[in-house]
């Protein structure tokens, strides 16, 4: 008697016993490990089933093909990969020649072609930005692309390896640019602060003045409105019209005071808004430039840090 044990799609043991009528499912016997009375254990045969990890993702294209056709398709794919890699190397070599000759725009176009063949390729990524920045004599071209997104976005787009190469090879260019920005930042920061301080004194005085006016206007406005309401309600219980005229007068005064109150309130709110706006560097062109300089310096300083150490998970993904 022959028995076979296999796993079903849920990973559970399935025992098949060969009888004169063929294989019979005796799976339930697995739980207690006992054989029916009068039967002896037969030879157990283990089956190994390939997992999905053992299949190439492209193998699904070969499902309906004959062995000969499948082999031909595999061969064509392998040849296409070889041709693609050869094209990539040829284009990168041409790009490097153009870089060395100073033809940066032409080199940029070549590296764009290379990136279309392999967008994660380190050589093409580095070459592309060398061309865009005139071999990093104009590093702001790169910085302008990532000054808002930050160094993490730059590393993700260029790739960690390409970023590390740029960090190491063009460190001096980034240090020089930081020095230039620092020299521009110092006098500009002093100028912005002086103007900001001068405006701060004027705006603070204006805010205080309108704040006092707001309080002085609010008190009588509220008092007159309350009086107008009280006197107006008195008309309903009075036997005559003795409260009618006072009600009309108080209502008119309330309207005038309310209009004045709205004007003063608007002035007070605007004064506070102007004061807060003055505290933000982005409120002036000089302030915007100062913020830009500091953002650029932050990105360049990040490019001066040590190369990125990739995690085990990132290494496995590669």
C-alpha positions in Angstrom: 0.0 0.0 0.0 1.3 3.4 -0.9 0.5 6.7 0.9 1.3 10.3 0.0 1.1 13.4 2.1 0.8 16.8 0.5 -0.4 20.3 1.5 -3.6 21.8 0.2 -3.9 25.5 -0.7 -4.4 26.4 3.0 -1.1 24.6 4.0 -3.0 21.8 5.7 -1.8 18.2 5.4 -3.6 15.9 2.9 -3.0 12.2 3.0 -3.7 10.2 -0.1 -3.6 6.4 0.1 -3.3 4.2 -3.0 -5.9 1.4 -3.2 -7.0 -0.9 -6.0 -9.4 1.8 -7.0 -6.7 4.5 -7.1 -5.8 7.2 -4.5 -8.2 7.8 -1.6 -8.3 10.9 0.6 -7.7 9.8 4.2 -6.9 13.3 5.5 -8.8 12.9 8.8 -6.4 10.2 9.9 -3.6 12.8 10.1 -5.0 14.2 13.3 -4.6 11.1 15.4 -1.8 9.5 13.4 -3.6 6.1 13.6 -4.3 3.8 10.7 -7.6 1.9 10.3 -7.6 -1.6 11.8 -6.0 -4.2 9.6 -4.0 -1.8 7.4 -0.3 -1.2 7.5 1.5 2.0 6.9 2.8 2.4 3.4 5.7 4.4 2.0 5.2 8.2 2.5 6.2 10.3 -0.4 7.0 14.1 0.2 6.1 16.6 -2.6 7.8 20.0 -2.8 5.7 22.6 -4.5 7.4 25.8 -5.8 6.2 29.0 -4.3 5.4 32.2 -6.2 8.8 33.6 -5.1 10.5 31.0 -7.4 8.7 32.3 -10.4 9.8 35.2 -12.5 7.1 37.9 -12.9 7.4 37.6 -16.7 6.7 33.8 -16.6 2.9 34.6 -16.6 3.4 35.7 -20.2 4.6 32.1 -21.0 1.6 30.2 -19.5 -0.1 29.4 -22.8 3.0 28.9 -24.9 4.7 25.7 -25.9 8.1 24.9 -24.5 9.7 25.9 -27.7 7.8 29.2 -27.9 8.5 29.9 -24.2 12.2 29.4 -24.8 12.1 31.7 -27.8 10.3 34.4 -25.8 12.8 34.1 -22.9 15.7 34.4 -25.4 14.2 37.5 -27.0 13.7 39.1 -23.6 17.2 38.4 -22.6 18.5 39.9 -25.8 16.4 43.0 -25.3 17.8 43.5 -21.9 21.4 43.2 -23.3 20.6 45.7 -26.1 19.0 48.0 -23.6 22.0 47.9 -21.3 24.3 48.4 -24.3 22.3 51.5 -25.4 22.4 52.8 -21.9 26.2 52.5 -21.7 26.7 54.0 -25.1 24.4 57.0 -24.3 26.1 57.6 -20.9 29.6 57.5 -22.6 28.4 60.1 -25.2 27.0 62.2 -22.4 30.4 62.1 -20.6 32.2 63.2 -23.7 29.8 66.2 -24.1 30.3 67.1 -20.4 34.1 67.1 -20.8 33.8 69.3 -23.9 31.5 71.8 -22.0 28.4 71.0 -24.2 26.2 70.9 -21.1 22.8 71.2 -22.8 23.6 68.5 -25.3 24.9 66.3 -22.5 21.6 66.9 -20.6 19.6 65.6 -23.5 21.7 62.5 -23.7 21.4 61.7 -20.0 17.6 62.2 -20.3 17.6 59.4 -22.9 19.6 57.2 -20.5 17.2 57.9 -17.7 14.4 56.7 -19.9 16.2 53.4 -20.3 16.8 53.1 -16.5 15.4 55.9 -14.4 17.1 54.6 -11.2 20.6 54.3 -12.8 23.2 56.1 -10.7 25.5 57.1 -13.6 22.7 58.7 -15.6 21.3 60.5 -12.6 24.7 62.0 -11.6 25.4 62.9 -15.2 22.1 64.6 -15.7 22.6 66.9 -12.8 26.2 67.6 -13.7 24.9 68.7 -17.1 22.0 70.8 -15.6 24.4 72.6 -13.2 27.3 73.0 -15.6 29.3 70.4 -13.7 28.0 72.0 -10.4 29.4 75.5 -11.2 25.8 76.5 -10.8 24.6 74.4 -7.9 21.5 76.6 -7.3 19.9 74.9 -10.3 19.8 71.7 -8.3 18.9 73.5 -5.0 16.1 75.4 -6.5 14.4 72.1 -7.4 14.5 70.8 -3.9 14.8 73.8 -1.6 11.1 73.4 -0.7 10.8 69.6 -0.7 14.0 69.1 1.3 17.0 66.7 1.2 14.8 63.6 1.7 13.0 64.3 -1.6 16.3 64.9 -3.3 17.8 61.6 -2.1 14.6 59.8 -3.1 14.5 61.2 -6.7 18.2 61.0 -7.4 18.8 57.8 -5.5 21.0 57.4 -2.4 24.0 56.2 -4.3 23.9 59.1 -6.8 23.3 61.6 -3.9 26.3 60.2 -2.1 28.5 60.6 -5.1 27.4 64.2 -5.6 28.0 64.8 -1.9 31.5 63.5 -2.0 32.7 64.8 -5.4 31.2 68.3 -5.3 31.6 69.1 -1.6 33.8 72.0 -2.4 31.2 73.5 -4.6 28.6 73.4 -1.8 31.0 74.8 0.7 31.8 77.7 -1.6 28.1 78.4 -2.2 27.4 78.4 1.5 30.1 81.0 2.0 28.7 83.2 -0.7 25.2 83.0 0.7 26.5 83.7 4.2 28.3 86.9 2.9 25.0 88.0 1.3 22.9 87.0 4.3 24.7 89.1 7.0 24.2 92.6 5.6 20.7 91.7 4.3 19.6 90.4 7.7 20.8 93.6 9.4 19.0 95.7 6.8 15.8 93.7 7.2 15.9 93.9 11.0 16.5 97.6 11.1 13.5 98.3 8.8 11.4 95.8 10.7 12.2 97.5 14.0 11.4 101.0 12.6 8.1 99.8 11.4 7.4 97.9 14.6 7.5 101.1 16.7 5.1 102.9 14.4 2.7 99.9 14.1 2.8 99.3 17.8 1.7 102.8 18.5 -1.0 102.6 15.9 -2.3 99.3 17.3 -2.4 100.8 20.8 -4.2 103.9 19.7 -6.9 102.0 17.9 -7.2 99.5 20.7 -8.1 102.4 23.1 -10.5 103.8 20.6 -12.1 100.4 20.3 -12.7 100.2 24.0 -14.0 103.7 24.3 -16.4 103.1 21.4 -17.6 99.7 22.6 -18.8 100.9 26.0 -21.2 103.6 25.0 -22.4 101.6 21.9 -23.4 98.7 24.1 -24.9 101.0 26.8 -27.1 102.9 24.3 -28.2 99.7 22.5 -29.3 98.2 25.8 -31.1 101.4 26.8 -32.9 101.5 23.4 -34.1 97.9 23.9 -35.3 98.5 27.5 -37.2 101.7 26.6 -38.6 100.1 23.4 -40.0 97.2 25.5 -41.6 99.7 27.8 -43.9 100.8 25.0 -45.8 97.6 25.2 -46.9 98.1 28.8 -47.4 101.9 28.7 -51.0 103.2 28.4 -49.8 106.0 26.2 -46.9 106.9 23.8 -44.7 108.5 26.4 -41.8 106.1 25.6 -42.1 106.4 21.8 -39.9 109.5 21.3 -37.1 108.3 23.6 -37.2 105.0 21.8 -36.8 106.6 18.4 -34.0 108.9 19.7 -32.1 106.0 21.4 -32.5 103.9 18.2 -31.0 106.7 16.1 -28.1 107.1 18.5 -27.6 103.4 18.6 -27.3 103.3 14.8 -24.8 106.1 14.7 -22.7 104.6 17.5 -22.8 101.2 15.9 -21.5 102.6 12.6 -18.7 104.3 14.4 -18.0 101.1 16.3 -17.7 99.1 13.1 -15.3 101.7 11.6 -13.1 101.7 14.8 -13.2 97.9 14.9 -12.0 97.6 11.3 -9.2 100.0 12.0 -8.2 98.1 15.1 -8.2 94.8 13.3 -6.1 96.2 10.4 -3.6 97.7 12.8 -3.2 94.3 14.5 -2.9 92.6 11.1 -0.2 95.0 10.0 1.7 94.5 13.2 1.7 90.7 12.8 2.6 91.0 9.1 5.6 93.1 10.0 6.9 90.3 12.2 7.0 87.9 9.2 10.0 88.1 7.0 7.9 87.1 4.0 6.1 90.5 4.1 8.9 92.3 2.1 11.1 91.4 -0.9 14.2 91.7 1.2 12.7 89.4 3.8 11.7 86.9 1.2 15.3 86.9 -0.2 16.6 86.4 3.4 14.4 83.4 3.9 15.4 82.0 0.5 19.1 82.3 1.4 18.6 80.5 4.7 16.6 77.7 3.0 19.4 77.3 0.4 22.0 77.2 3.1 20.1 74.5 4.9 19.9 72.3 1.8 23.6 72.8 1.0 24.5 72.0 4.6 22.5 68.8 4.3 24.6 67.9 1.2 27.7 68.3 3.3 26.7 65.6 5.7 28.1 62.1 5.6 26.8 59.7 2.9 23.5 58.0 3.7 23.6 54.6 5.4 20.8 52.5 3.8 18.7 50.3 6.0 18.6 46.5 5.6 15.1 46.9 4.1 16.3 49.4 1.5 19.2 47.2 0.6 17.0 44.1 0.1 14.6 46.2 -2.1 17.5 47.0 -4.4 
